[in-house]
């Protein structure tokens, strides 16, 4: 299938109410059909993985197609250049916080790009970098992680989060949660960092999105007995 054929399928699936929510509350811009994620998931199950189609869909600039691109991307084949092009165009909605990070985390370039992106002066790219670190620790076995390096990142969050831009602050807090929940060896340190940071606030736009208190979130996962349980995929 081609990107244009997919767009033709997506258009009648769009819902104006969902589109209004995306555009008004999450910064999504035209072109956008407002296709529910449940419908995009159906297409994902049919297409499975398709490296070139994912690139072509993302290049359309249509928000729904860009989201679908992340779902069907062949992460292992994504090049640094591919991912750099994607992160620059991840302007709003789930693109910087979910789509690009989840694909980057499954690529061979995850750590290098996550580190590069968090240094960006552009808050949206820096936020994507922190989200990539969160995705990475959620799927990669602990023995493959650089625990000392992750501790350094947690210290960096503790030192800089309160002065970071809203989008970055949100993803930094999410990283503390991810490190504490998915990496057993870091749980106590993440709890300590979260307590020292305190409650985090961030202006996430005209929506109901909340910034959870990291220690409370981690302790709930502890109570469920699922600390350290990895995800099969960071995509959602």
Sine and cosine of phi, psi and omega as CSV:
sin_phi,cos_phi,sin_psi,cos_psi,sin_omega,cos_omega
0.00,0.00,0.42,-0.91,0.03,-1.00
-0.96,-0.27,0.26,-0.97,0.03,-1.00
-0.87,0.48,-0.63,0.77,-0.01,-1.00
-0.92,0.40,-0.58,0.81,0.06,-1.00
-0.92,0.40,-0.63,0.77,0.05,-1.00
-0.90,0.43,-0.69,0.72,0.03,-1.00
-0.85,0.52,-0.64,0.77,0.02,-1.00
-0.90,0.44,-0.55,0.84,0.06,-1.00
-0.96,0.28,-0.60,0.80,-0.08,-1.00
-0.95,0.32,-0.62,0.78,-0.14,-0.99
-0.80,0.60,-0.76,0.65,-0.02,-1.00
-0.94,0.33,-0.19,0.98,0.02,-1.00
-1.00,0.08,-0.17,0.98,-0.05,-1.00
-0.93,0.36,0.54,-0.84,0.04,-1.00
-0.86,-0.52,0.80,-0.59,-0.06,-1.00
-0.88,0.48,-0.59,0.81,-0.01,-1.00
-0.91,0.42,-0.66,0.75,0.01,-1.00
-0.94,0.33,-0.62,0.79,0.05,-1.00
-0.88,0.48,-0.68,0.73,0.02,-1.00
-0.88,0.48,-0.66,0.75,0.02,-1.00
-0.89,0.45,-0.72,0.70,0.00,-1.00
-0.87,0.49,-0.72,0.70,-0.09,-1.00
-0.96,0.27,-0.67,0.74,-0.06,-1.00
-0.97,0.23,-0.64,0.77,-0.16,-0.99
-0.96,-0.26,-0.29,0.96,-0.10,-0.99
-0.80,-0.60,0.17,0.99,0.11,-0.99
0.97,0.26,0.20,0.98,0.00,-1.00
-0.95,0.32,0.61,-0.80,-0.04,-1.00
-0.88,-0.47,0.26,-0.97,0.15,-0.99
-0.91,0.41,0.52,-0.85,-0.02,1.00
-0.98,0.19,0.67,-0.75,0.03,-1.00
-0.40,-0.92,0.73,-0.69,0.02,-1.00
-1.00,-0.09,-0.42,0.91,-0.08,-1.00
0.98,0.18,0.70,0.71,0.00,-1.00
-0.99,0.15,0.82,-0.58,0.03,-1.00
-0.86,0.51,0.53,-0.85,-0.01,-1.00
-0.87,0.49,-0.54,0.84,0.01,-1.00
-0.86,0.50,-0.57,0.82,0.04,-1.00
-0.96,0.28,-0.60,0.80,0.05,-1.00
-0.90,0.43,-0.57,0.82,0.02,-1.00
-0.91,0.42,-0.56,0.83,0.04,-1.00
-0.90,0.44,-0.66,0.75,0.04,-1.00
-0.92,0.39,-0.61,0.79,0.04,-1.00
-0.87,0.50,-0.70,0.72,-0.02,-1.00
-0.90,0.43,-0.53,0.85,0.00,-1.00
-0.98,0.22,-0.69,0.72,-0.06,-1.00
-0.99,0.17,-0.57,0.82,-0.12,-0.99
0.90,0.43,-0.93,-0.38,0.00,-1.00
-0.89,-0.46,0.67,-0.74,0.04,-1.00
-0.43,-0.90,0.98,-0.18,-0.09,-1.00
-0.83,0.56,-0.82,0.57,-0.09,-1.00
-0.93,0.36,-0.64,0.77,0.01,-1.00
-0.89,0.46,-0.63,0.78,0.04,-1.00
-0.87,0.49,-0.71,0.70,0.03,-1.00
-0.87,0.48,-0.69,0.73,-0.04,-1.00
-0.92,0.40,-0.64,0.77,0.02,-1.00
-0.91,0.42,-0.69,0.73,0.00,-1.00
-0.89,0.46,-0.60,0.80,-0.04,-1.00
-0.94,0.35,-0.26,0.97,0.02,-1.00
-0.92,0.38,-0.42,0.91,-0.06,-1.00
0.98,0.19,-0.08,1.00,0.07,-1.00
-0.97,0.24,0.80,-0.61,-0.12,-0.99
-0.85,0.53,-0.70,0.71,-0.02,-1.00
-0.89,0.45,-0.66,0.75,0.01,-1.00
-0.92,0.39,-0.59,0.80,0.02,-1.00
-0.92,0.40,-0.64,0.77,0.05,-1.00
-0.90,0.44,-0.72,0.70,0.02,-1.00
-0.88,0.48,-0.59,0.81,0.02,-1.00
-0.83,0.56,-0.67,0.74,0.03,-1.00
-0.90,0.43,-0.59,0.81,-0.02,-1.00
-0.93,0.36,-0.58,0.82,-0.09,-1.00
-0.98,-0.21,-0.02,1.00,-0.03,-1.00
-0.86,0.51,0.62,-0.78,0.12,-0.99
-1.00,0.01,1.00,-0.01,-0.16,-0.99
-0.80,0.60,-0.67,0.75,-0.07,-1.00
-0.90,0.44,-0.40,0.92,-0.01,-1.00
-1.00,-0.07,-0.15,0.99,-0.03,-1.00
-0.93,0.38,0.77,-0.64,0.01,-1.00
-1.00,-0.01,0.21,-0.98,0.08,-1.00
-0.86,0.50,-0.64,0.77,0.00,-1.00
-0.90,0.44,-0.67,0.74,0.05,-1.00
-0.83,0.55,-0.77,0.63,-0.09,-1.00
-0.94,0.35,-0.54,0.84,0.07,-1.00
-0.91,0.41,-0.63,0.78,0.04,-1.00
-0.91,0.41,-0.62,0.79,-0.01,-1.00
-0.93,0.38,-0.70,0.71,-0.10,-1.00
-0.92,0.40,-0.56,0.83,0.02,-1.00
-0.90,0.43,-0.54,0.84,-0.06,-1.00
-1.00,-0.10,0.01,1.00,0.01,-1.00
-0.99,0.14,1.00,0.08,-0.23,-0.97
-1.00,-0.01,-0.44,0.90,-0.10,-1.00
-0.17,-0.99,-0.10,-1.00,0.01,-1.00
0.87,0.49,-0.66,-0.76,-0.02,-1.00
-1.00,0.05,-0.05,1.00,-0.09,-1.00
-0.89,0.46,-0.79,0.62,-0.03,-1.00
-0.97,0.23,-0.46,0.89,-0.08,-1.00
-1.00,-0.07,-0.33,0.94,-0.07,-1.00
-0.74,-0.67,-0.84,0.55,-0.14,-0.99
-0.87,0.50,-0.87,0.50,-0.05,-1.00
-0.92,0.39,-0.72,0.70,0.01,-1.00
-0.86,0.50,-0.63,0.78,-0.04,-1.00
-0.93,0.38,-0.58,0.81,0.05,-1.00
-0.96,0.29,-0.69,0.72,0.01,-1.00
-0.87,0.50,-0.63,0.78,-0.04,-1.00
-0.90,0.43,-0.44,0.90,0.02,-1.00
-1.00,-0.04,0.04,1.00,-0.03,-1.00
-1.00,-0.08,0.24,-0.97,0.06,-1.00
-0.95,0.32,-0.13,0.99,-0.11,-0.99
-0.95,-0.31,0.24,0.97,-0.16,-0.99
-0.82,0.57,-0.82,0.58,-0.10,-1.00
-0.92,0.40,-0.68,0.74,-0.03,-1.00
-0.90,0.44,-0.68,0.73,-0.04,-1.00
-0.96,0.26,-0.62,0.79,0.05,-1.00
-0.85,0.53,-0.70,0.72,-0.01,-1.00
-0.93,0.38,-0.65,0.76,0.03,-1.00
-0.89,0.45,-0.70,0.71,-0.08,-1.00
-0.93,0.37,-0.59,0.81,-0.02,-1.00
-0.93,0.38,-0.25,0.97,0.05,-1.00
-1.00,0.03,-0.08,1.00,-0.08,-1.00
-0.93,0.38,0.64,-0.77,0.10,-1.00
-0.96,0.29,-0.22,0.98,0.04,-1.00
-1.00,0.05,0.88,-0.47,-0.15,-0.99
-0.87,0.50,-0.59,0.81,-0.02,-1.00
-0.91,0.41,-0.62,0.78,0.02,-1.00
-0.95,0.31,-0.67,0.74,0.03,-1.00
-0.87,0.49,-0.65,0.76,0.03,-1.00
-0.89,0.45,-0.62,0.78,0.04,-1.00
-0.90,0.44,-0.60,0.80,0.04,-1.00
-0.88,0.47,-0.71,0.71,0.03,-1.00
-0.91,0.40,-0.61,0.79,0.04,-1.00
-0.90,0.43,-0.56,0.83,0.05,-1.00
-0.91,0.42,-0.67,0.74,0.07,-1.00
-0.87,0.50,-0.67,0.75,0.01,-1.00
-0.88,0.47,-0.71,0.70,0.03,-1.00
-0.89,0.46,-0.65,0.76,-0.05,-1.00
-0.88,0.48,-0.75,0.67,-0.02,-1.00
-0.94,0.35,-0.34,0.94,-0.02,-1.00
-0.98,0.21,-0.34,0.94,-0.07,-1.00
-0.86,-0.50,-0.40,0.92,-0.10,-1.00
-1.00,0.05,0.72,-0.69,0.04,-1.00
-0.83,0.56,0.58,-0.81,-0.05,-1.00
-0.84,0.55,-0.59,0.81,-0.05,-1.00
-0.92,0.39,-0.27,0.96,0.03,-1.00
-0.99,-0.12,-0.02,1.00,-0.02,-1.00
-1.00,-0.08,0.51,-0.86,0.09,-1.00
-1.00,0.00,1.00,-0.05,-0.09,-1.00
-0.89,0.45,-0.61,0.79,0.03,-1.00
-0.89,0.45,-0.66,0.75,0.02,-1.00
-0.91,0.41,-0.62,0.78,0.03,-1.00
-0.92,0.39,-0.58,0.81,0.08,-1.00
-0.90,0.44,-0.62,0.79,0.06,-1.00
-0.89,0.46,-0.63,0.78,0.04,-1.00
-0.91,0.42,-0.64,0.77,0.05,-1.00
-0.90,0.44,-0.64,0.77,0.06,-1.00
-0.90,0.43,-0.60,0.80,0.03,-1.00
-0.90,0.43,-0.67,0.74,0.05,-1.00
-0.87,0.50,-0.75,0.67,-0.01,-1.00
-0.84,0.55,-0.60,0.80,-0.08,-1.00
-0.98,0.17,-0.51,0.86,-0.21,-0.98
-0.86,-0.51,-0.15,0.99,-0.18,-0.98
-0.87,0.49,-0.62,0.78,-0.10,-0.99
-0.93,0.36,-0.34,0.94,0.01,-1.00
-0.98,-0.21,0.01,1.00,-0.04,-1.00
-0.98,0.20,0.42,-0.91,0.09,-1.00
-0.87,0.49,0.34,-0.94,-0.10,-0.99
-0.80,0.60,-0.77,0.63,-0.05,-1.00
-0.88,0.47,-0.63,0.78,0.00,-1.00
-0.94,0.33,-0.67,0.74,0.01,-1.00
-0.86,0.51,-0.67,0.74,0.04,-1.00
-0.86,0.51,-0.73,0.68,-0.05,-1.00
-0.97,0.25,-0.49,0.87,0.11,-0.99
-0.89,0.46,-0.71,0.71,0.02,-1.00
-0.88,0.47,-0.64,0.77,0.04,-1.00
-0.90,0.44,-0.55,0.84,0.04,-1.00
-0.92,0.39,-0.64,0.77,0.06,-1.00
-0.85,0.52,-0.69,0.72,0.02,-1.00
-0.89,0.45,-0.73,0.68,-0.03,-1.00
-0.88,0.47,-0.71,0.71,0.01,-1.00
-0.88,0.48,-0.67,0.75,-0.02,-1.00
-0.94,0.33,-0.54,0.84,-0.08,-1.00
-1.00,0.05,-0.56,0.83,-0.14,-0.99
-0.98,-0.22,-0.23,0.97,-0.02,-1.00
-0.83,-0.55,0.98,-0.22,-0.09,-1.00
-0.82,0.58,-0.64,0.77,-0.07,-1.00
-0.93,0.37,-0.23,0.97,-0.04,-1.00
-0.94,-0.33,-0.02,1.00,-0.11,-0.99
-0.86,0.52,-0.77,0.64,-0.05,-1.00
-0.91,0.41,-0.62,0.78,0.00,-1.00
-0.93,0.37,-0.64,0.77,0.03,-1.00
-0.90,0.44,-0.64,0.77,0.07,-1.00
-0.88,0.48,-0.69,0.72,0.02,-1.00
-0.88,0.48,-0.73,0.69,0.00,-1.00
-0.89,0.47,-0.68,0.73,0.01,-1.00
-0.88,0.47,-0.66,0.76,0.03,-1.00
-0.91,0.42,-0.65,0.76,-0.02,-1.00
-0.93,0.36,-0.57,0.82,0.04,-1.00
-0.94,0.35,-0.68,0.73,-0.08,-1.00
0.99,0.12,-0.07,-1.00,0.02,-1.00
-0.86,0.51,0.66,-0.75,-0.02,-1.00
-0.94,-0.35,0.73,-0.69,0.08,-1.00
-0.90,-0.44,0.50,-0.86,0.04,-1.00
-0.39,-0.92,0.67,-0.74,0.07,-1.00
-0.99,0.17,0.96,-0.29,-0.06,-1.00
-0.97,-0.24,0.28,0.96,0.05,-1.00
0.99,-0.11,-0.15,-0.99,-0.08,-1.00
-0.99,0.11,0.92,0.38,-0.02,-1.00
-0.51,-0.86,0.00,-1.00,-0.06,-1.00
-1.00,-0.08,0.17,0.99,-0.03,-1.00
-0.89,0.46,0.71,-0.70,0.00,-1.00
-0.90,-0.44,0.42,-0.91,0.10,-1.00
-0.97,-0.23,0.96,-0.28,-0.07,-1.00
-0.94,0.35,0.46,-0.89,0.12,-0.99
-0.97,0.24,0.90,-0.43,-0.17,-0.98
-0.80,0.59,-0.75,0.66,-0.03,-1.00
-0.87,0.50,-0.63,0.78,0.02,-1.00
-0.89,0.46,-0.67,0.74,-0.01,-1.00
-0.90,0.44,-0.73,0.69,-0.02,-1.00
-0.89,0.46,-0.66,0.75,-0.02,-1.00
-0.92,0.40,-0.56,0.83,0.07,-1.00
-0.89,0.45,-0.64,0.77,0.04,-1.00
-0.92,0.38,-0.61,0.79,0.08,-1.00
-0.87,0.50,-0.69,0.72,-0.03,-1.00
-0.90,0.43,-0.52,0.85,0.05,-1.00
-0.98,0.22,-0.24,0.97,-0.01,-1.00
0.97,0.23,0.46,0.89,-0.06,-1.00
-0.89,-0.45,0.31,0.95,0.09,-1.00
-0.87,0.50,0.75,-0.66,0.05,-1.00
1.00,0.03,-0.08,1.00,0.02,-1.00
-0.98,0.21,0.89,-0.45,-0.09,-1.00
-0.99,0.13,0.37,-0.93,0.10,-1.00
-1.00,0.02,0.49,-0.87,0.07,-1.00
-0.94,0.33,-0.55,0.84,0.01,-1.00
-0.49,-0.87,0.54,-0.84,0.05,-1.00
-0.99,0.14,-0.13,0.99,-0.06,-1.00
-0.97,0.22,0.59,-0.81,0.05,-1.00
-0.41,-0.91,0.00,0.00,0.00,0.00
